[in-house]
C-alpha cells in the first residue's frame, strides 16, 4: 500500500474523518468508523486498519482485542476529501457483536447477516 497522500483531506473541526470498511472481494460494507490523521498514517504504514475511537478517545488497531484484523488493500477518498473507504480483507468478523458485517439488520429489525463468532468468548 502506498504511504503517499497527495490529495488534501478535510478532517473537520474534530480532527476526524469517517471511513467505511468495504470487503475487497465481495464489496460488502463491513463497518463505519472514524479516522484521525495518525490512524490513517498507521494504516498506510502497516497495511492494517487503524481507527480513532471516539468513545475511548484513542487510536485503535482493528482486531487488536479479537484478532479479527482488517488488511487494507486500498484507501479511497471521496470527491470532497472528507470521507474514506478502506477496501479490506477481513479476518473473522468485523462487528464486535460477532457478525461478519456491522450492517447485519434491516431497518425493520430482521437479522440478515451471519454471526461468525461468539463475542462472549472473545471479549471478557
Secondary structure, 3 states (H helix, E strand, C coil): CCCCCCCCCCCCCCCCEEEEEEECCCCCEEEEEEECHHHHHHHHHHCECEEEECCCCEEEECCCCCCCCEEEEEEEECCCCCEEEEEEEECCCCCCCCECCCCCECCCCCECCCECCCHHHHCC
